[in-house]
Amino acid sequence: METLKKDAKKSVVAKLNRALQVEYDLIFNYPRMIDKLVNINKVHDERLNNIIEALGIESLRHFTEVDNLIVKLGGETQWRFEVIDRLVDVGEILAMQLKREEWVVPWYTSVKRIAEQGKAGFLDRLAIGSDLVDANEIINVMDRLIRDEKRHAMLVKNSINTLKTLMNK
């Protein structure tokens, strides 16, 4: 196991908390977006609704993974969530979410780089003692999140285009 130096742990925790604050503040609003589309906009596109629902479920899983990493690194999760208005424009929310999905990919890439460069040497590991965190685990989680977020961005783009088409009918 290759652990992280103390300063690398702090940097990773800070960056992961920032990711939680930027990307996941709307995490509980996906069902509300679907409700708005179906019950107010009368958009009954099952595929679109399933994609939005899947994005919500995957985002919750990502949030949990990031939260677990923060705790494992000895940090404390710093996060808040927003509740969107029931009458909000779903297209605008999706456009905002797209920016966040695109923002988080290079952000997670920088977290991965910190984990790669912050691996502790033998003497560092002795100084760290029992507070070991596997740097490769962090790198693997970041690789998976980067892959997923790129896919999310594509799904959100497609959802925006689908929604525009459906709303113009």
GUNU-539308 format. One line per 5 residues: number of its first residue (from 0); their letters; for each residue x, y, z of N, C-alpha, C. Coordinates in pm, whole numbers, always signed. Layout:
REM GUNU-539308
NUM> A> X Y Z X Y Z X Y Z; ...
This chain:
REM GUNU-539308
0> METLK> +85 -118 +0 +0 +0 +0 +89 +124 +0; +53 +219 -84 +124 +347 -87 +30 +452 -28; +71 +509 +83 -14 +607 +150 +23 +748 +104; -57 +843 +147 -35 +984 +112 +36 +1057 +225; +116 +1154 +186 +175 +1244 +285 +64 +1328 +347
5> KDAKK> +90 +1379 +465 -11 +1455 +539 -62 +1577 +460; +30 +1652 +397 -12 +1770 +322 -93 +1732 +198; -63 +1617 +137 -140 +1570 +22 -281 +1533 +67; -293 +1470 +184 -425 +1436 +237 -510 +1562 +254; -449 +1665 +313 -523 +1790 +335 -567 +1852 +202
10> SVVAK> -479 +1849 +103 -513 +1905 -28 -626 +1827 -94; -619 +1694 -87 -723 +1611 -146 -857 +1638 -77; -856 +1644 +57 -980 +1671 +131 -1039 +1805 +89; -956 +1908 +81 -1005 +2041 +43 -1065 +2039 -98; -998 +1973 -190 -1048 +1968 -327 -1177 +1885 -337
15> LNRAL> -1182 +1775 -263 -1303 +1693 -266 -1421 +1767 -205; -1397 +1841 -99 -1505 +1922 -41 -1553 +2027 -139; -1462 +2087 -212 -1502 +2186 -313 -1587 +2121 -421; -1550 +1999 -461 -1629 +1927 -562 -1770 +1901 -511; -1782 +1864 -383 -1915 +1842 -326 -1998 +1969 -330
20> QVEYD> -1935 +2081 -298 -2007 +2208 -292 -2051 +2255 -430; -1969 +2231 -531 -2001 +2280 -665 -2097 +2186 -737; -2064 +2057 -739 -2141 +1969 -826 -2264 +1909 -761; -2263 +1888 -633 -2369 +1808 -573 -2469 +1888 -490; -2476 +2019 -508 -2572 +2096 -428 -2716 +2078 -476
25> LIFNY> -2734 +2025 -596 -2869 +2001 -648 -2908 +1853 -644; -2833 +1775 -570 -2843 +1629 -575 -2983 +1576 -545; -3056 +1640 -457 -3188 +1590 -420 -3299 +1647 -507; -3264 +1720 -611 -3364 +1787 -693 -3400 +1713 -822; -3334 +1604 -850 -3367 +1530 -973 -3513 +1483 -975
30> PRMID> -3566 +1428 -866 -3709 +1391 -868 -3800 +1512 -891; -3761 +1627 -837 -3841 +1748 -856 -3839 +1792 -1003; -3725 +1774 -1070 -3717 +1808 -1212 -3810 +1718 -1293; -3809 +1589 -1262 -3898 +1495 -1332 -4043 +1532 -1306; -4076 +1562 -1182 -4213 +1603 -1147 -4254 +1724 -1228
35> KLVNI> -4167 +1822 -1240 -4197 +1943 -1317 -4223 +1909 -1463; -4136 +1826 -1521 -4154 +1789 -1661 -4286 +1718 -1685; -4316 +1621 -1601 -4435 +1537 -1621 -4563 +1610 -1584; -4567 +1669 -1466 -4693 +1722 -1414 -4722 +1867 -1451; -4622 +1943 -1482 -4645 +2083 -1517 -4624 +2108 -1666
40> NKVHD> -4509 +2057 -1720 -4481 +2077 -1862 -4550 +1973 -1951; -4604 +1868 -1887 -4672 +1760 -1960 -4579 +1694 -2062; -4453 +1681 -2025 -4354 +1611 -2107 -4347 +1468 -2055; -4394 +1375 -2135 -4401 +1235 -2092 -4304 +1150 -2174; -4179 +1191 -2174 -4076 +1117 -2245 -4005 +1026 -2145
45> ERLNN> -4037 +897 -2152 -3986 +801 -2054 -3833 +795 -2055; -3775 +799 -2173 -3628 +792 -2183 -3563 +913 -2114; -3614 +1032 -2140 -3561 +1153 -2077 -3575 +1144 -1925; -3691 +1106 -1878 -3713 +1095 -1734 -3621 +990 -1671; -3601 +878 -1741 -3512 +774 -1691 -3367 +822 -1682
50> IIEAL> -3325 +901 -1780 -3189 +955 -1779 -3173 +1050 -1661; -3268 +1138 -1642 -3259 +1233 -1530 -3260 +1158 -1397; -3344 +1056 -1387 -3347 +976 -1264 -3214 +904 -1242; -3157 +847 -1348 -3029 +777 -1338 -2917 +873 -1298; -2920 +994 -1352 -2820 +1095 -1314 -2828 +1125 -1164
55> GIESL> -2950 +1134 -1114 -2968 +1159 -971 -2915 +1045 -886; -2945 +923 -926 -2899 +806 -851 -2748 +795 -854; -2689 +812 -972 -2543 +804 -984 -2475 +919 -909; -2535 +1036 -913 -2477 +1150 -841 -2478 +1124 -690; -2583 +1064 -642 -2590 +1030 -500 -2481 +928 -464
60> RHFTE> -2460 +832 -553 -2353 +733 -531 -2216 +802 -532; -2196 +893 -627 -2069 +967 -632 -2049 +1049 -505; -2155 +1116 -462 -2147 +1196 -340 -2102 +1108 -224; -2161 +990 -213 -2127 +899 -105 -1982 +854 -113; -1934 +825 -234 -1794 +785 -252 -1699 +897 -210
65> VDNLI> -1728 +1018 -252 -1643 +1131 -219 -1648 +1158 -68; -1766 +1153 -11 -1782 +1171 +132 -1700 +1066 +209; -1708 +940 +167 -1632 +834 +232 -1481 +858 +223; -1434 +906 +107 -1292 +936 +93 -1249 +1048 +188; -1331 +1150 +197 -1299 +1262 +286 -1284 +1212 +429
70> VKLGG> -1378 +1132 +473 -1374 +1079 +610 -1253 +988 +629; -1227 +904 +530 -1113 +811 +536 -981 +887 +546; -976 +1004 +484 -856 +1087 +487 -846 +1171 +613; -943 +1156 +702 -941 +1229 +828 -1006 +1365 +822; -1077 +1392 +712 -1141 +1521 +697 -1287 +1518 +739
75> ETQWR> -1349 +1632 +729 -1490 +1647 +761 -1561 +1701 +637; -1670 +1637 +601 -1744 +1679 +482 -1806 +1816 +502; -1784 +1904 +404 -1842 +2038 +405 -1928 +2050 +280; -2059 +2050 +303 -2150 +2045 +190 -2282 +2109 +229; -2350 +2163 +130 -2484 +2218 +149 -2564 +2179 +25
80> FEVID> -2694 +2179 +40 -2774 +2151 -78 -2882 +2256 -93; -2923 +2273 -217 -3027 +2370 -250 -3153 +2295 -292; -3265 +2356 -266 -3392 +2303 -314 -3441 +2399 -421; -3465 +2343 -539 -3513 +2428 -648 -3663 +2448 -636; -3709 +2558 -688 -3850 +2590 -691 -3922 +2491 -783
85> RLVDV> -4042 +2457 -750 -4118 +2359 -829 -4142 +2409 -971; -4142 +2538 -991 -4171 +2593 -1124 -4045 +2630 -1202; -3931 +2591 -1154 -3805 +2624 -1219 -3800 +2565 -1361; -3728 +2631 -1448 -3709 +2584 -1585 -3608 +2469 -1583; -3654 +2348 -1614 -3567 +2230 -1608 -3452 +2244 -1707
90> GEILA> -3476 +2304 -1822 -3370 +2326 -1920 -3257 +2411 -1862; -3294 +2515 -1788 -3193 +2601 -1725 -3114 +2525 -1618; -3183 +2443 -1541 -3116 +2363 -1438 -3021 +2263 -1503; -3065 +2199 -1611 -2977 +2105 -1681 -2857 +2176 -1741; -2877 +2296 -1795 -2764 +2373 -1849 -2664 +2407 -1739
95> MQLKR> -2715 +2444 -1622 -2628 +2472 -1508 -2555 +2344 -1466; -2626 +2231 -1465 -2564 +2105 -1426 -2457 +2062 -1526; -2480 +2089 -1653 -2380 +2057 -1755 -2249 +2129 -1726; -2258 +2257 -1692 -2136 +2333 -1658 -2064 +2268 -1540; -2140 +2220 -1444 -2080 +2157 -1326 -2015 +2024 -1362
100> EEWVV> -2081 +1946 -1447 -2025 +1818 -1491 -1893 +1842 -1565; -1892 +1944 -1650 -1770 +1975 -1725 -1662 +2033 -1634; -1700 +2107 -1531 -1604 +2165 -1437 -1536 +2056 -1354; -1611 +1954 -1312 -1559 +1858 -1216 -1457 +1761 -1279; -1461 +1740 -1409 -1366 +1647 -1472 -1222 +1693 -1452
105> PWYTS> -1185 +1814 -1489 -1046 +1856 -1462 -1018 +1870 -1311; -1121 +1898 -1233 -1104 +1910 -1088 -1063 +1774 -1030; -1138 +1668 -1068 -1103 +1534 -1021 -968 +1490 -1077; -934 +1535 -1197 -802 +1504 -1254 -692 +1566 -1167; -716 +1686 -1115 -616 +1749 -1028 -607 +1676 -894
110> VKRIA> -718 +1622 -844 -716 +1542 -721 -632 +1417 -745; -653 +1354 -858 -575 +1233 -894 -426 +1266 -898; -392 +1379 -956 -251 +1420 -967 -190 +1442 -828; -266 +1502 -738 -217 +1522 -600 -190 +1386 -536; -281 +1292 -556 -263 +1157 -498 -141 +1088 -558
115> EQGKA> -121 +1106 -688 -4 +1044 -753 +127 +1105 -704; +128 +1237 -691 +251 +1307 -652 +273 +1310 -501; +167 +1282 -424 +177 +1293 -279 +198 +1162 -207; +240 +1060 -282 +265 +931 -218 +381 +943 -121; +363 +884 -5 +463 +893 +101 +574 +791 +78
120> GFLDR> +696 +834 +106 +810 +744 +103 +817 +665 +233; +919 +580 +245 +933 +493 +362 +938 +573 +492; +1020 +676 +498 +1032 +755 +621 +903 +831 +651; +838 +880 +545 +709 +946 +564 +607 +850 +625; +607 +725 +577 +513 +626 +629 +538 +598 +777
125> LAIGS> +664 +598 +816 +695 +578 +957 +639 +692 +1041; +651 +813 +989 +602 +930 +1062 +449 +933 +1067; +385 +881 +961 +239 +881 +955 +182 +782 +1056; +249 +670 +1073 +204 +569 +1170 +84 +492 +1118; -17 +478 +1201 -132 +395 +1165 -235 +468 +1081
130> DLVDA> -216 +595 +1056 -311 +676 +979 -285 +662 +829; -289 +538 +781 -255 +510 +641 -379 +513 +552; -364 +572 +436 -469 +576 +335 -404 +534 +205; -466 +441 +136 -410 +389 +12 -426 +492 -100; -314 +546 -145 -316 +646 -252 -374 +588 -380
135> NEIIN> -346 +461 -406 -398 +398 -528 -550 +386 -524; -608 +371 -406 -754 +368 -395 -812 +503 -438; -750 +611 -393 -795 +746 -431 -783 +763 -582; -670 +721 -638 -647 +732 -782 -753 +654 -858; -783 +533 -813 -885 +450 -880 -1024 +513 -871
140> VMDRL> -1059 +566 -756 -1189 +632 -742 -1196 +754 -835; -1089 +832 -841 -1088 +950 -929 -1101 +908 -1075; -1031 +802 -1115 -1043 +754 -1253 -1188 +718 -1286; -1253 +647 -1195 -1392 +607 -1217 -1484 +730 -1221; -1463 +825 -1129 -1546 +945 -1127 -1526 +1028 -1253
145> IRDEK> -1403 +1041 -1298 -1374 +1117 -1421 -1448 +1054 -1539; -1440 +924 -1550 -1509 +852 -1657 -1661 +875 -1648; -1714 +859 -1528 -1858 +877 -1509 -1902 +1020 -1538; -1824 +1117 -1493 -1863 +1257 -1513 -1860 +1296 -1660; -1767 +1241 -1736 -1766 +1266 -1880 -1893 +1210 -1944
150> RHAML> -1933 +1091 -1899 -2057 +1031 -1949 -2177 +1114 -1906; -2175 +1162 -1781 -2285 +1247 -1732 -2299 +1371 -1818; -2186 +1434 -1851 -2192 +1556 -1934 -2259 +1525 -2067; -2224 +1412 -2127 -2286 +1374 -2254 -2437 +1350 -2235; -2475 +1282 -2128 -2617 +1256 -2101 -2694 +1386 -2077
155> VKNSI> -2633 +1479 -2005 -2700 +1607 -1979 -2716 +1685 -2109; -2612 +1687 -2193 -2623 +1755 -2324 -2737 +1695 -2406; -2741 +1563 -2411 -2849 +1496 -2486 -2985 +1527 -2426; -2993 +1533 -2294 -3120 +1565 -2228 -3165 +1706 -2260; -3072 +1799 -2262 -3105 +1938 -2297 -3161 +1944 -2439
160> NTLKT> -3094 +1876 -2531 -3140 +1876 -2670 -3276 +1809 -2684; -3294 +1698 -2615 -3424 +1628 -2619 -3533 +1718 -2563; -3505 +1781 -2452 -3604 +1869 -2388 -3640 +1986 -2479; -3541 +2046 -2543 -3568 +2155 -2638 -3661 +2109 -2749; -3633 +1991 -2803 -3715 +1936 -2910 -3858 +1911 -2862
165> LMNK> -3871 +1852 -2746 -4004 +1822 -2692 -4082 +1948 -2657; -4017 +2049 -2607 -4085 +2173 -2567 -4127 +2255 -2689; -4061 +2234 -2803 -4093 +2309 -2925 -4202 +2241 -3007; -4251 +2127 -2963 -4356 +2057 -3039 -4489 +2127 -3023
